[in-house]
Amino acid sequence: MPLDGRSTAPSAGSWLLVGIAWLAVSVPLLWGIWTTLAKAAVLFR
């Protein structure tokens, strides 16, 4: 807790922003991993 007694709990809006940021990073990352694995699977057939 800060010295002035105010709470530093994050608001609901900040959690929403964090969730959107995670989606913005994870969706392209997962698509890239999936594409790479699919192309690598072709090499081992």
Helices and strands as residue ranges (DSSP letters): H 12-43
